[in-house]
Amino acid sequence: MSRWDPEGLLALGAPADEYGPEADSFAALLGQGVTITPEVVRQVWERWFGPGSTFVRSSSPAALADFAGALDQAAAEAQV
């Protein structure tokens, strides 16, 4: 998730593992067979960053869908 830097924190100098807890949350959901959808992205993100999250607040539904799809794709590639 660091390559997307959804909250812009890495650009501000946050540590490289800034999105580790969020990645762990997505990985746990994927391990349970949950498909990552825009709503799942919103739920996980708001859990960690609150409802005022820059990413959730400023992203269009299409951008959240793209992010969800990229996470699902990365998970599928990791299983190969």
Helices and strands as residue ranges (DSSP letters): G 10-12, H 20-31, H 38-49, H 54-58, H 61-79
